[in-house]
Amino acid sequence: TSKKIISLFDANPETRAQEEALSYLKLFVWGMEQEKLTKFLRFCTGSNMVCIEKITINFNNLEGAERLDLPATYPSFPLLREELISILSSEYWDVDFV
């Protein structure tokens, strides 16, 4: 569930921008349908099931495709939502582990 995934987030925001970025991410996850939640979990962990104790959230000030951590540069929730939906809807990412 959204609540379970959010409870796994391990983040230590140090600035107001980081706090806002984290709140945008939580809001995004909270509003996801089950299918998207499964894709999000797989994107973050490599698994469709919760098999970890936490999802560590790191912050940076990078923009665009150069980032892997949660940027503290999102000016709004709609922008974060748009980018993450685009990533999760893409047919081009694959995180399968053998």
Summary of the structure (lengths in Angstrom):
residues: 98
radius of gyration: 12.9
end to end distance: 25.9
largest distance: 39.5
contacts: 228
relative contact order: 0.20
helix: 51%
strand: 10%
